[in-house]
Amino acid sequence: MKTYLAAIFIIGAICQIPIGMTQTSAPEPVPASGYDRLSPLVGRWTIKGSEDTFLEVCRWYSGNFHIVCETESKHSDGSVGRGMSILSYLPDKDSYTYYGIGGNGRNETMSGIFRDGAFEFMAEAEDNGKTVVSRVRMGPFSERAVPFVAETSTDRVSWEIDASFTYIRLD
């Protein structure tokens, strides 16, 4: 029996017959327009004023449909915080999605749009019986810098700034 199987594999190799698998040459999917707005995010980034302690590296994920960013932040106590985020375009909704996780347990999902050269992502959560809306704006983009503002509101009219800084491109 072993001789018989060896002969099948040798004949298959000589005749270039794929054994045990079929080969298909399906064309690679091409990202729709809208994904191109994510391109400026690709690269190595830091935060102005935190150049020695913060690094974020963003790259296209296989297929160029999603951007994956990995973050490392050095804290004053010597510890290092890490996070990962995925950004993508939803062609059927002409919108964007953000999913972020962190080594400290952070887990968030936001929906967004691209308007006037900037991304705007929003999410809602319940806090002590109140709906809290979170909003993140990134942009407008320049070649070397991207303003970032994170805000929260309980009435969608008054917004409290939680974070405001500028990302600086390193490459």
WOMO-V411777 format. One record per pair of residues at least 24 apart in sequence whose ideal C-beta (glycine too) atoms are under 8 Angstrom apart, sorted by the first residue. I is the first residue (numbers start at 1). GAP is how many residues later the second one is. D is the distance in whole Angstrom. If there is no record, write none. Layout:
BEGIN
I | GAP | D
I | GAP | D
END
This chain:
BEGIN
28 | 35 | 7
29 | 34 | 7
29 | 36 | 8
31 | 32 | 8
31 | 33 | 5
31 | 34 | 5
31 | 58 | 8
32 | 57 | 7
32 | 59 | 4
34 | 55 | 4
34 | 57 | 6
34 | 60 | 7
34 | 80 | 8
35 | 29 | 7
35 | 30 | 6
35 | 54 | 5
37 | 52 | 7
37 | 59 | 8
37 | 77 | 5
37 | 82 | 8
38 | 29 | 5
38 | 49 | 6
38 | 50 | 8
38 | 51 | 7
38 | 58 | 8
40 | 101 | 5
40 | 106 | 8
41 | 26 | 5
41 | 28 | 7
41 | 46 | 7
42 | 25 | 7
43 | 126 | 6
43 | 127 | 7
43 | 128 | 5
44 | 125 | 7
44 | 126 | 4
44 | 127 | 5
45 | 101 | 8
45 | 122 | 5
45 | 123 | 7
45 | 124 | 6
45 | 125 | 6
46 | 121 | 7
46 | 122 | 5
46 | 124 | 6
47 | 118 | 5
47 | 119 | 7
47 | 120 | 6
47 | 121 | 7
48 | 97 | 8
48 | 117 | 6
48 | 118 | 4
48 | 119 | 8
48 | 120 | 5
49 | 116 | 7
50 | 115 | 8
51 | 117 | 7
55 | 115 | 8
56 | 111 | 8
61 | 25 | 7
65 | 24 | 8
96 | 25 | 7
98 | 38 | 8
108 | 26 | 8
110 | 24 | 7
110 | 26 | 7
112 | 24 | 8
116 | 24 | 7
117 | 24 | 6
130 | 24 | 5
135 | 24 | 7
138 | 29 | 8
143 | 26 | 7
144 | 24 | 7
144 | 25 | 5
145 | 24 | 7
END
